[in-house]
Amino acid sequence: MPVCVLPQSSQIPPHLTRTSISAICTGPDWTNATVKGKVVHKDALVPLDDDDFVLKTVIQDVDSSSNITTQELSIKMIMIGSLAKDFSRTVNLGDVVVASGFTVSKSSSVKEKHHPCNLLLSGEDACIYVCSPEVNSVETRKKSPKAAEVSSLQPGVSSVVATKRAPLTTQASRDAKKPKYVYSQLDKLEVGTVVNVYGVVLFFKQPFKSNGNDYCSSIKISDQSNQKIGCNIFLPNVEEHPKIFQVGDVIRMHRVKVSRFNDSVSLVSTHGFSAVAFDGTEGEPVEPRTCSRNFHFDADDERAVEELRAWSSGQDPLPAPASMTLSLVQPRAYFDLTCQLLAKAPVDSSCMLLRVWDGTKCPHTLLKVLVEPGVTEGPTAFSPERESAIANVLVYDNHVEVARQLKPGDFLRIYNLRAIPGSSKVPGLTGTQPVELGHLAFHLHGGTAYGRGIRVLPDNSPNVKELKRLIEAFVQDEDDSAMMELWGTPPESVGTCTAGTLPVSADSITETTCSHNIDPVTLSEVKRSNVGQVHHVKVRLKSYEPQKLHQCLKLFCDKCSTMQDVPDEQHVSGVFSAALSDRRPCSAPVWALSGQLQLPSDPAGPSALSLYFSPQLMSHGKNKHLMFLKGASLEQVKKLSASYLNIVPVRSSGGQLALLDLSAPVLFRGRRRYYGCKKCSNPAVKEPDVEGVEVVSEKLLAEALGVELLRYVLLLRLQLHDSSASLDVLLWRDAECFFNVSAADVASNQEAQDHISQTMSSLCPPGGSTARRPWLDVCLVSYQAKDEDGSDQTVYQICHTTLSKATPEPDPA
């Protein structure tokens, strides 16, 4: 939309909500927000290309009183396109303007009394309203008279006012002229100009943290002119950088500045920069890869991509990416690996283990890596056939941060991976990791030289399609092999006993579920064995801790591997009470529908509660799928959780909505409570993206709220006993498998709690004779850990063991 001068009889469109300059920040959706200010600085109009311009201006908050001490009274606005041209012609210094349809980005330099963010206005939704004196005096933050009351939420809900509406649609906006971009050939670039270009990627580096606040990525491109040009891209977020997967991809870049450095012409991103990447293979669909919601792409762009593909295929071969499967890897090679992540685990602060496969087997013996129990994200055990196809990749330094964001199941391209032969030790585990001679290890060293890095590939990538084909073929062969092994086992081998080993007794009420082909040993032999081994034992339970079994329920963070007790009811109630004490006014987020819930007078808490809802869910009739609740006591939240699928308790903080302290539940789903990790969370009240989502899950909400959810786990210390010795062991990583019940159920379900209590009473009845307790067939693993004094100690843990039959009644004899 253009610059719009409002006559005295007009006002700002009522669906827009006024926001102060001091409230502006990155993150929220500002689609239907406005910012009002007086123009105190205005730069000259700068032409970028035909019919494309950029203009910078500074506006000052017109409502700031002289006694306000904040230094965020002014903010820079950057306008691009026809809006910049209209602004330059229409607006003068001292005019009061209202901006809408803007996005927010961090400012690269902050002056005194300037906001640390910039407003970027470009595209059809951006608009500037120039206010007459009468309009300036009107408070623009008026609610729409057509705001819908949401009466179906729950009896007693009233005064629900919509503060978000769909953008105003007019014939003018529908008929708005689409931008026409002009692209420059790489051999005709003039230093100092801002241009749009297409090119074929000859080299690229994944984004890395620059010395400032931005992430930097570097690429080198060429086009039909055969000119080769480098480009440096600086953007505040990794996700905004071009999604380049391999040499030969085609890239389109808008608004890059031509500069000269070391006698060479290069490009650098500037204000309004955007990029779209495409697969460079002839015959593949022309599918744009970008994180931008709005970008221009038409038949001319598709033709430009196809022309570059055809030109590239007829040139001398591009620098061939050293991409290969595991089956082709040779020692000392550097290569790119396309693979699927199966599991990952931290090794130390500067190293992460990635367990990956690509459906092929490396012909060399690979390094095995041991990690501390309980730190692995993803499966911890695989079939022997699949284990033989898994590669352990160790990533270091700056790549660890990227690896932390990966999820098991992701399809990856790992660039410049190195295959190192010979003796290798894993960092951080020198006490437990044995030296392996002649094994091949895969290392992704720190830094970004040679394009080194990790990239997640989309499912529709041609490389992923080929990877899936290889994996599916491997899985089919694996299934066939398992079937042959099953039918080929001689019947007489079942249940046989090797001389000198302990017999497997029929009266054991547990069984091992692992694939270890080892004979049972005594506990005294376990104690004499080296650390890092797996043992099968036949034992009885002598004692266990904690005796108060509700204390065995813990909260565990998979990201930072910390464990904590579940907060008791008194503490949680205190957090809610503290939030109630702050009764300062609080403005609703620009995206939220707000309302009031009137409850009968109740000593358990206030009678008037503030509610906030997601417009996306409301528009789909999912009124009770999510509610943000402010001003409620713990007892009131528990009552309301029976009527709403998800309740997020919130409080007032600095006039804005915020989550409660993370020692209280961040989410209530019926009787289940979800807690967040204080160390790994960056909490904020944001609307979740529920487009196309049938059920709003706790994971989706946690991602929107910036919370790393804690996982319920069970932790017990057991003292096992046989005729040779006694041994203290831990039961926690496989505790759910052992009891056949989930820790989350134990946290909210009385039947699950009773099941654990009855099981432990059967295995270790109070006052009963140890000799009359049931036998347990158990799988044990040993590892080293630090005690409270920092000394090494050997720890034993039960794994791959489950109750095979109903526990017997306790025998008091």
Summary of the structure (lengths in Angstrom):
residues: 813
radius of gyration: 31.8
end to end distance: 86.9
largest distance: 101.7
contacts: 2469
relative contact order: 0.08
helix: 19%
strand: 33%
